[in-house]
Amino acid sequence: MADALLSVEGITKRFGGVLASDGITLSLPAGELHAIIGPNGAGKTTLIGQLTGEITPNSGRIIFDGQDITALPTYQRSMRGLARSFQITSLFADFTALDNVALAVQAHAGNSFHFWRNARTEEELRAPARAALERVGLSHRADNLVSSISHGEQRQLEIAMALATNPRMLLLDEPMAGMGPEESARMVKLLLELKKQYTILLIEHDMEAVFALADRISVLVYGRVIATGLPDAIRANAEVRQAYLGEQEAVVVNG
């Protein structure tokens, strides 16, 4: 697509004899929330790793905002506006929620802050961190240690850290992993708000959430995209049902 913010062109990744990405091609226009679903071991996190620069594909190209970023390191992709949340929380448990987000602001800013000054006194760090916490509904937790807040709030905090880097696109790797129904509902509400402003690539196992959020869905099986389309088309796709959704999950997504 000519107006795509992110284009993935035939990327392939092998780990020994395992083909983790098998010629994956995707195109995300600006403003779309595109979900990637698939069974465990389908290669979803490997795909995200290649998009963020943590994993180098054996072949293919990744184009972001019209520029080939396939060979760029992670930090340069972040500076261009790609922000990621992880499948497993990666937070500093003994720091406050505000400290964690301020560190994300500082990391994105590079070395623009003085090494010998206390980061907790830098309003240039704290102000955007507070704004990011407010955006995800965690301003009341700013001074709480991460170890004392709930799992769902920790997932919200990770998204706040991503937002604090002023991204153009969010790469979200199972943001609802380990959540109960109430926490998942809060996350869905948050993502519905964020999709009004950001292009989002979402990997998620919660099918109810996926079908509530996604503009389009791609199904990944054994490293290969077997279908891409609107949610209703994915619901009705016989190959998708056989390969992934199954009878029980098909009942769920059909309501």
C-alpha positions in Angstrom: 0.0 0.0 0.0 1.4 3.3 -1.0 0.2 5.1 2.1 1.4 2.4 4.5 3.2 3.6 7.6 4.8 0.2 8.0 5.4 -2.4 5.3 6.9 -5.8 5.8 8.1 -7.3 2.6 8.8 -11.0 2.5 10.8 -11.2 5.7 12.2 -14.7 6.5 14.0 -15.8 9.6 15.6 -19.2 10.4 16.9 -20.5 13.7 18.8 -23.5 12.6 16.3 -25.8 11.0 13.3 -23.9 12.3 11.6 -21.5 9.9 10.3 -18.9 12.3 9.2 -16.3 9.7 8.3 -17.6 6.3 8.2 -14.8 3.8 5.9 -12.6 5.9 4.3 -9.7 4.1 2.2 -7.1 5.8 1.1 -3.5 5.2 -0.3 -1.1 7.9 -1.7 2.2 6.9 -1.4 5.1 9.4 -4.2 5.0 11.9 -4.9 1.2 11.7 -5.0 -1.2 14.6 -3.8 -4.4 13.0 -3.9 -7.6 15.1 -1.6 -10.6 14.7 -3.1 -13.8 16.0 -1.8 -17.4 16.0 -1.1 -20.4 18.2 1.9 -20.6 20.5 5.0 -21.1 18.4 3.6 -19.4 15.3 6.4 -16.8 15.3 4.5 -13.8 16.5 7.1 -12.6 19.0 9.9 -13.3 16.5 8.1 -11.0 14.0 7.9 -8.2 16.6 11.6 -8.7 17.4 12.4 -8.2 13.7 10.3 -5.1 13.6 12.1 -3.6 16.6 15.6 -4.6 15.5 16.3 -7.1 18.2 16.3 -9.9 15.6 17.8 -9.6 12.1 15.8 -11.3 9.3 17.7 -13.5 6.9 15.9 -11.9 4.0 13.2 -9.4 3.2 12.7 -5.7 4.0 11.0 -3.6 6.7 9.9 -0.1 5.5 8.7 2.5 8.1 7.4 5.8 7.0 8.9 5.3 3.5 12.4 4.4 4.8 14.1 1.0 4.8 14.9 0.3 8.5 15.8 -3.4 8.0 19.4 -2.8 9.1 18.8 -0.1 11.7 19.5 -0.9 15.4 16.7 -0.8 17.9 17.5 2.7 19.3 17.3 4.3 15.9 14.0 2.7 15.2 12.8 4.0 18.5 14.0 7.5 17.6 12.0 7.2 14.4 8.8 6.5 16.3 8.5 2.7 16.8 7.7 1.9 20.5 7.3 -1.6 21.9 5.7 -3.2 25.0 6.8 -6.7 25.9 5.0 -10.0 26.4 6.6 -10.3 29.8 6.8 -7.2 32.0 10.2 -5.5 32.0 10.0 -2.9 34.8 12.1 -1.8 37.7 10.1 -3.2 40.6 11.9 -1.2 43.3 11.3 2.1 41.5 8.1 4.1 41.5 5.8 4.1 38.5 6.8 7.7 37.8 10.5 6.8 38.0 10.0 4.0 35.4 8.3 6.3 32.9 10.9 9.1 33.5 13.6 6.6 32.7 11.9 5.8 29.4 11.8 9.5 28.6 15.5 9.9 29.5 16.5 6.9 27.4 14.6 8.2 24.4 16.2 11.6 24.8 19.7 10.1 24.7 22.4 12.0 26.6 20.6 15.4 26.7 20.4 15.3 30.5 23.3 15.9 32.9 24.9 12.7 34.2 25.7 14.1 37.7 22.2 15.6 38.3 19.5 13.7 40.2 17.0 12.6 37.5 14.2 12.9 40.1 14.7 16.7 40.0 14.6 17.0 36.2 11.2 18.4 35.3 11.9 17.8 31.6 11.8 14.1 32.5 9.0 14.2 35.1 6.5 16.3 33.3 6.1 14.1 30.2 6.3 11.0 32.5 3.3 12.3 34.5 1.4 13.1 31.3 2.0 9.5 30.1 0.8 8.1 33.4 -2.4 10.2 33.2 -3.0 9.1 29.6 -3.2 5.4 30.8 -5.1 6.1 33.9 -2.2 5.7 36.4 -1.6 9.2 37.7 -2.8 8.1 41.1 -0.1 5.4 41.2 2.8 7.8 40.3 4.5 7.5 43.6 3.8 3.8 44.2 6.6 1.2 43.9 6.0 -1.0 40.9 6.2 -4.0 43.2 3.1 -2.8 45.0 0.8 -2.3 42.0 -1.3 -4.9 40.3 -0.3 -7.0 37.3 -2.8 -5.1 35.2 -1.5 -1.8 36.3 2.0 -2.9 35.5 0.9 -3.7 31.9 -0.7 -0.2 31.7 2.6 1.2 33.0 4.5 -0.4 30.2 2.2 1.3 27.7 2.8 4.6 29.5 6.6 4.0 29.0 6.0 3.5 25.3 3.9 6.6 25.0 6.5 8.7 26.8 8.9 8.2 23.9 6.5 10.1 21.6 5.9 7.2 19.2 4.2 7.2 15.8 3.5 3.5 16.1 3.0 1.1 19.0 4.0 -2.6 18.8 2.1 -4.3 21.6 3.1 -7.9 22.5 0.2 -9.5 24.4 -0.6 -6.5 26.6 -3.5 -8.5 28.3 -1.3 -11.6 29.2 -2.1 -12.8 32.7 -5.0 -10.4 33.2 -8.4 -11.2 34.7 -11.7 -10.1 33.1 -11.9 -6.7 34.8 -8.2 -5.8 34.0 -8.7 -7.0 30.4 -11.8 -4.8 30.0 -9.8 -1.7 31.3 -7.0 -2.5 28.8 -9.5 -2.8 25.9 -10.9 0.6 26.9 -7.4 2.1 26.9 -6.5 0.7 23.6 -9.7 1.9 22.0 -8.7 5.4 23.1 -5.1 5.0 21.9 -6.1 3.7 18.4 -7.6 7.2 17.8 -4.1 8.6 17.8 -1.6 5.9 17.0 -1.0 3.2 14.5 -0.9 -0.1 16.5 0.3 -3.6 15.7 -1.2 -5.8 18.4 -0.3 -9.4 19.2 -2.9 -10.9 21.5 -4.4 -14.3 22.5 -7.6 -12.8 23.9 -9.9 -13.3 21.0 -12.7 -11.2 22.4 -10.3 -8.3 22.8 -8.9 -8.8 19.3 -12.3 -8.8 17.6 -13.3 -5.8 19.7 -10.3 -3.7 18.8 -8.9 -4.7 15.4 -9.5 -2.9 12.1 -7.8 -5.9 10.3 -6.4 -9.2 11.5 -3.6 -11.4 10.2 -3.3 -15.0 11.2 0.2 -16.4 11.6 0.7 -20.2 11.6 4.2 -21.8 11.5 5.7 -18.5 10.6 3.4 -18.0 7.6 0.5 -15.6 7.2 -2.4 -17.8 6.2 -5.0 -15.0 6.1 -5.4 -11.2 6.4 -8.7 -9.4 6.4 -11.5 -7.6 8.2 -12.6 -9.3 11.5 -15.8 -10.7 10.0 -13.8 -12.2 7.1 -11.4 -13.8 9.6 -14.3 -15.2 11.6 -15.7 -16.8 8.5 -12.4 -18.2 7.1 -12.5 -22.0 7.2 -8.7 -22.3 7.1 -8.4 -20.0 10.1 -10.9 -22.0 12.1 -9.2 -25.2 11.3 -5.6 -24.0 11.9 -6.2 -21.8 15.0 -9.6 -20.7 16.2 -11.1 -24.2 16.6 -14.7 -24.9 17.3 -14.7 -23.6 20.9 -13.0 -20.3 20.1 -15.1 -19.9 16.9 -18.2 -19.9 19.1 -16.6 -17.2 21.3 -15.7 -14.9 18.5 -19.1 -15.4 16.8 -20.7 -14.3 20.1 
